[in-house]
């Protein structure tokens, strides 16, 4: 369960403060497949960054899996993020000097996975295959198209089987067929592992697949739509 209770966030711009979030309260159940939608400037990115522990709210309370995030030190937040969260950034954030295989393997190494070297290689190869990049394992990011780099970023987020995956426009750089295949993979992981997925998106396909749609406008929750209400 993820609970946002009266979360506000403001940013200082010169002599004035801009309110990005205006006291939003949301509950996201474990295992939900959630789409966060809204126009530019609605607060989507700010909300995702707060849930992803990349930013702190100005006020309010965030709970993830029953743990109050406000009470954690910087080191504890970093550890929680590493052990429980996976990120798919729109800008990919791949490491240019590493191969596809090495980029996907890196989270397992950082998390000190108990897998043996051979088990780790097998797991990385399987995730790479499932996002359609088998045969590209030795390529560097600069040798890939934008869509292929996006798939590497997705594989890297999924390889640790995190509790929560936070995805910023994960299908934005993919053709429709590849996007649907990637979303099907995420939905399968969601069903089989109980992984919660949280998407910031304009993609109507993701919204149609979502169990829970959160519509933001001007830093407020304009509406929430649950699957049973469609």
N, C-alpha and C positions, 0 to 999 in steps of 0.2 A: 504493500500500500504506500502510495505517495500522497502526502497531504500538504497543501499550501493553505495557510491560514492567514488571511488579511495581509498578503504580501504586497509591499510597495517598493518601488525603486525609482530614485531620481538621480539625474546626472546634472552636474554643474556646467552651465554654458555661459561663460562670462560672468555677469553679475546676477544671472537668473538661474533657476533650477527647472529642468525639463522632467516631467513625470512620465516614465516609461511604463510603469505598472501602478495601478491606483487601488490597491487593497483587494487583490483577487484571492478568492478562496475556491480551491478545487480539490477533489479527491479522485485519484487514479488507482484502480484496483490492480493487484498483482496479476500479471498475465493479460492485461488489457493491450489492445492494438489501437493506439490513439493518434488521431490527426489533429494538429493545432493549425488553424487557418485564420486568415485575416489579411487586410491590405498592409502594404509597407508602412512601418511606423506604428503598427498596432500593439507591439510588445512581444511578438513571438520569440524573437532571438533573445531578448532579455529574460523571458520566462524560462527558455531552454537552458540558458547559461546558469541561471540560479539553480534549477533542478540538477544540472550537471556539475554543480559545485565549482564552476569556473568564475562565479561572481557571487556576492552576498547581497541579500535584500537590504533596503534602508530600514525596513521594519517588517514585522510579521514573523511567522514561524514556518519552517520547512521540516517535515518528518519523512524519512525514507526507511521502509522496513522497521518502523517503530523507533528509529534512532533520530533524536533531535539534532539536526545538522548544525544549528547555531552553537551548540555546546562543544563541538569538536574543535581541536586546535588545527592549525594549518597542516601539520604533519598527519594528523588523524584524518582530515578531509582528503588529503592526497592518497593515503592508503585506502580509504573507503572507495574513492573514485577508481583507483587501480584495480581493486578486487571485485567491484560490483557493477561498474559502468562500462559501456562501450560507446564510442563516438564515431559517427560518420559525418565528416565535415564537407561542406559544399566545395571548399577549396582543396580537398583531398588531404593536405598535410602529410604527404608521403616523404620519406627520406631519400633524397636524390641519389646518394651514393650506394644505396642498398638495392638489391634485386627485388623482384616481385615476391619471391619466396621469403627473403630476409625481412621485408616490410611486414608480411603477414605473420611471420614467426616471432617478431620482436615483442608483442604483448605477452606471449607465453614466457619469454625469457625474463622480461621485467617483472612479471607476476610470480616468478620462481615456480613455474608449473611443476608438479610432481611427476609429470610424464618423463619417461626415458627419452634419450635422443631419437631413437628409432620411432617411438610412439609419437613424439612431437612432429617428426618429419611426415609421418603418415597422416596425422591430423591436418597439418598445414596443406599438404598436397590434396587432401579430400576437399577442404574448403575452397581452395583455388579451382579445383575441377568443377565444383558446384556453382561457382560464379562465372564459369565459362572461359577460364584463362589457362587451362592446361596447355602446355607447350610454350607458355610465356614465362615460366618460373625464373629464368635467368635474365630476363630483360630488366633494364633500369626504367624508372618512371619516364624519363625523357624519350624513351623509345616506344612509348605507348600513346594511343589516342586519349582524348579526354574521357571518353566513355570507359575505356579500359582502366585508366587510372581510378575512376570512380569505383569500378568493380574491385580493384585492389583495396581501396579504402573500406569497402563493405566487408570484404573477406577479413581484413584486419580487425574490424569491430566484432565480427561474429566468432572468431577462432577461439576466444576464451569462454564462450557461452556465458556472457554476463547476465546479471539479474535484470538490468535495464539497458536498452540500446536507445541512444538519443541520435536522431538522424535529421540533418538539415538538408532538405530538398534532395533526397538520395537518388531520385530518378531524373534529375534535371539534365544530366549530360548523357542519358542513355536513350537509344531508340526504343520505340514502344514495345517491340518483342522482347528485347533484353530487359527492359524495365519490368515487364510483367513476370519474366522468369525470376528476377531478383526478388520481387515482392512475394512471389509464391514460395521461394526459399525462406524468406523472413517469416511468412505466415506459418510455414511448416515448423520452424524453430519455435515460434510463439506457441503453437498448439502442443508440440511434443515436450518442450522443456519448461513451459510456463514463463518464458522470457517476456518481459514487458517491453513494448516498442512505443516510442514517442517520436512522432514525425512533425517537423515544421514543413508545411508543404502547400503548394498551389495545385498539385496534381489531383484531378477529380477521381482518378483510379484509386489512389490511396484513400481518399475520403470515402469512396464506396466500399472499400475493404475494411475500413475501421470499425471497431466495436463502439468507439466513443469519439465524437468530434467536438472539439472546443473551438468556438469562434470568438476571436478577440477583436476589439475595436477601441482605439484610443486608450489602451492600457486597461480596459475593462473586459470582463467576460460578458460578451453580448448574448451568447446562447450556448448550451451544451446539448448535443444530440446523442442519445444512446441507441445502439443497434435495434433494441426492441421498439423504438419509437418510429422506425422508418416504414 
